[in-house]
Amino acid sequence: MHLSYINYPMLEHLSDEELQQLAPEMQEEHYEPGKLIMQQGEVSQRVYILVSGQVQVFISTEIKVELAILSKGQFFGEMSCLTRDPISANVETIDNVHVISVSRNGMLLLMDKNREFRSQIIESMIKRIQNSNERVLEEHTKSQIIMKLHESEEQERYGELIGESAEMRALLGWIERLSMERAHVVVIGEPGTGKVNVARALHYRTTNGQYPLLVLNVADR
């Protein structure tokens, strides 16, 4: 029975003796499409080696950021399993997936007995960290661009605050003074009186336009 593992990814380099030692620490698992195998924040007790199928690795914050698509021969869960730190991303099946999962003791045994396997693990971990950082930065940049485009559209739609009346001059004076302070500001008024315009003007003066303005409609909440 243990000999059936010989042709599986990342196990083909192991000797018969190593496979015999490792067999009690391994188990085969099958998952249907759309199954969440690992959840961000949990601690993984096992490392998963993909025999067939694909999984999506992603993180969920304000937006969903895809970090990688893994397929046959690749693995996941190794960092949390070895360090016992929480998992930094979610792993979900794309199609029917067949994996070999290995316990922490099994991973340590493999890394101790097989130099090539150990090198693969270390190299893969380093590469995955680099790729994750690049993807997170890329998605963050995209979100910043989208929000700035949205702001530009809103500015074109509503325009700048203009007027020569005493009330408008007083309002602009308040905006100028408040932009110099570190304080929370609540803008209150009837619908259609320009509360968003005031908030936007105050935001741009405070941040010099370097940061996007996030507008949330909480009227129905």
Solvent accessible surface area in square Angstrom, and as a share of the most:
residue,aa,sasa,rsa
1,M,190,0.85
2,H,58,0.26
3,L,104,0.52
4,S,63,0.41
5,Y,11,0.04
6,I,54,0.28
7,N,132,0.68
8,Y,43,0.16
9,P,14,0.09
10,M,12,0.05
11,L,1,0.00
12,E,85,0.38
13,H,92,0.41
14,L,12,0.06
15,S,57,0.37
16,D,85,0.44
17,E,121,0.54
18,E,31,0.14
19,L,1,0.01
20,Q,91,0.41
21,Q,77,0.34
22,L,1,0.00
23,A,8,0.06
24,P,110,0.69
25,E,48,0.22
26,M,14,0.06
27,Q,86,0.38
28,E,76,0.34
29,E,31,0.14
30,H,131,0.59
31,Y,40,0.15
32,E,131,0.59
33,P,76,0.48
34,G,51,0.49
35,K,103,0.44
36,L,68,0.34
37,I,26,0.13
38,M,8,0.04
39,Q,90,0.40
40,Q,66,0.29
41,G,49,0.47
42,E,89,0.40
43,V,64,0.37
44,S,10,0.06
45,Q,132,0.59
46,R,52,0.19
47,V,1,0.00
48,Y,26,0.10
49,I,2,0.01
50,L,0,0.00
51,V,17,0.10
52,S,51,0.33
53,G,21,0.20
54,Q,71,0.32
55,V,0,0.00
56,Q,30,0.14
57,V,12,0.07
58,F,18,0.08
59,I,24,0.12
60,S,60,0.39
61,T,91,0.53
62,E,165,0.74
63,I,76,0.39
64,K,113,0.48
65,V,6,0.03
66,E,55,0.25
67,L,18,0.09
68,A,27,0.21
69,I,72,0.36
70,L,6,0.03
71,S,42,0.27
72,K,137,0.58
73,G,26,0.25
74,Q,75,0.34
75,F,9,0.04
76,F,3,0.01
77,G,12,0.11
78,E,2,0.01
79,M,71,0.32
80,S,8,0.05
81,C,1,0.01
82,L,27,0.13
83,T,75,0.44
84,R,157,0.57
85,D,80,0.42
86,P,83,0.52
87,I,18,0.09
88,S,90,0.58
89,A,8,0.06
90,N,11,0.06
91,V,5,0.03
92,E,51,0.23
93,T,5,0.03
94,I,79,0.40
95,D,58,0.30
96,N,105,0.54
97,V,3,0.02
98,H,26,0.12
99,V,0,0.00
100,I,1,0.00
101,S,0,0.00
102,V,0,0.00
103,S,19,0.12
104,R,63,0.23
105,N,102,0.52
106,G,0,0.00
107,M,1,0.00
108,L,78,0.39
109,L,47,0.23
110,L,3,0.02
111,M,33,0.15
112,D,106,0.55
113,K,99,0.42
114,N,16,0.08
115,R,184,0.67
116,E,86,0.39
117,F,5,0.02
118,R,77,0.28
119,S,59,0.38
120,Q,66,0.29
121,I,1,0.00
122,I,85,0.43
123,E,105,0.47
124,S,27,0.17
125,M,35,0.16
126,I,96,0.49
127,K,109,0.46
128,R,49,0.18
129,I,79,0.40
130,Q,101,0.45
131,N,66,0.34
132,S,25,0.16
133,N,95,0.49
134,E,111,0.50
135,R,68,0.25
136,V,61,0.35
137,L,119,0.59
138,E,77,0.35
139,E,30,0.14
140,H,100,0.45
141,T,64,0.37
142,K,95,0.40
143,S,27,0.17
144,Q,49,0.22
145,I,96,0.49
146,I,113,0.57
147,M,49,0.22
148,K,82,0.35
149,L,107,0.53
150,H,85,0.38
151,E,8,0.04
152,S,51,0.33
153,E,111,0.50
154,E,29,0.13
155,Q,59,0.26
156,E,149,0.67
157,R,173,0.63
158,Y,96,0.36
159,G,37,0.36
160,E,122,0.55
161,L,38,0.19
162,I,143,0.72
163,G,36,0.35
164,E,142,0.63
165,S,59,0.38
166,A,65,0.50
167,E,130,0.58
168,M,41,0.18
169,R,137,0.50
170,A,53,0.41
171,L,60,0.30
172,L,52,0.26
173,G,22,0.21
174,W,142,0.50
175,I,3,0.02
176,E,78,0.35
177,R,128,0.47
178,L,46,0.23
179,S,15,0.10
180,M,147,0.66
181,E,96,0.43
182,R,243,0.89
183,A,64,0.49
184,H,190,0.85
185,V,61,0.35
186,V,120,0.69
187,V,51,0.29
188,I,154,0.78
189,G,35,0.34
190,E,123,0.55
191,P,122,0.77
192,G,86,0.83
193,T,91,0.53
194,G,24,0.23
195,K,65,0.28
196,V,61,0.35
197,N,25,0.13
198,V,19,0.11
199,A,37,0.29
200,R,14,0.05
201,A,11,0.08
202,L,23,0.11
203,H,35,0.16
204,Y,47,0.18
205,R,107,0.39
206,T,72,0.42
207,T,28,0.16
208,N,122,0.62
209,G,30,0.29
210,Q,119,0.53
211,Y,128,0.49
212,P,22,0.14
213,L,31,0.15
214,L,117,0.58
215,V,71,0.41
216,L,127,0.63
217,N,125,0.64
218,V,90,0.52
219,A,87,0.67
220,D,142,0.74
221,R,233,0.85
